[in-house]
């Protein structure tokens, strides 16, 4: 069980690294004014999303489900787990929205400025803080 927990934490760290960096790339991409720079950002965004962030999300979910399977009745009887899973669902939605934005930038259809992406970049910070507090403190 400890190996599964370690792998869950490692994959979660990798997922959040991608979730933190991808919107930062959107900030720079939205502010970029030259075509070679925009093309470079398209490659970086695609590789980060498809090569790192999405596989890390899948691994996080697989190892998380595996952990829950050790004591599903016990975990699902605790309120903190329901709150944590709701936040994970929010993060998955955010992840796929970022994937949508990768396509928007790829197709040169972005209409938002860098300030929007700066704000978008902040959401996963709050999710991370809440998930860690819920998992460690188990407040309810």
N, C-alpha and C positions, 0 to 999 in steps of 0.2 A: 504494500500500500504506500509506503514512503517513497518508493521509486516513481510510482504513478503521480503522487503529489508533487514530487520534484519536477517531473516532466510537465505537469500542468502549469506550475509556476514559471518554468523556463519558457514554455510556449506562450504563456500570457505576457511575459515581459517582451518577447519578440513581437507579439501582436500589437502591444501598446507602442512599441518603438515605431512600427510602421504607421499606426494610427496617429501618432504625434507628428511624424515627419511628412506624411503625404499632404496634409492640408498646408503645411509650411511650404512645400513645393508649389502648391496652388497659389500661395501668396506671391512667391517669386515669379511664377509663370504669368499671373495676371498683371504684374507690374513690368514684365519683360517687353521691350520695344523692338527687338530685332528678330528676324525670322530664324537665323541659326540657333539663337538662344531658345526660342519657343520650341523648335524641333528637339533640342537637347532635353528640355523639360518633359516633353511627351514621352521620350524614351525612359527617362528616370522614373516618371510616374507609373508607366506601364510595368516596368520591371519591379518596382517596389510593391505595387499592388498585387500583381500576379505571382511574382517570384518569392516574396517574403511575407507580406501582410496576410494574404488569403491562406497560404499553407499554415501560417502560425495560428490564424483563427480556427481553422479546422482542427489542428492539433490540440488547441486549448479546449475546444468543445469535446473532442474525443476523450481526452484525459479527464476533463471535468465530469462527463457522464460516467466514465469508468469509476471515478472516485465516489460519485453518488450511489452507484450500484452496490457498493460495499454495505451501505446502510440507508437505503432509499426511504424507508418508513421513518427512520429517525431524523434524517435531514428534512423531509417534507413536513414534519410536525413542528418545525421551528420557523418562526416568522422571518428571521434574518435571511434564511435561505430563499424564501419567496421574494424578498426585496432584492437580494443579490441576483437572482435569476431574471427579475424584471429589468434590472440594470444591464445584465448581459444581453437581453433581448434588445434594449435600446442601443447598446453598442454594436450589435449585429446590424441593426437598421442603419446606424451611422456608417458602418463599414461599407455596406452596399450603396449608400448614398455617395460615399467617396468614390466607389467604383463607377457610378453614374457620372460623376464629375471628371474622372479620368477620360471617359468617352467624350464628354462635352469638350474638354480641352483638345483631345485628339482630333476631333472634327472641326476645330476652330469655331465653336459655337458659344464660347464663354461670353456672357454679357455682364458679369459681376466684377467689381473692382477688388483690389487686394485687401481692402478693409473688411469686406464680407468674409474673406477667407481667414483673416486674423481672428475674427470672432468665432468662426466655425472651429478653428484650431483649439479653442479653449474648452469645448464641451467634454472631450474625453478625459481631461484633467479631473473634472468633478466626478466623473464616473469612476475613475481609478481610485480616488480618495475614498469615495463611498464604498466601493467593493472591498477594498482592503480593510476598512474599519468594520464592515459587516462580517467579513470572514475571520478577522482576528478577535475583535471585541465581542461579537455575537450579542448585540445589545438587547435583542428581544427574540 
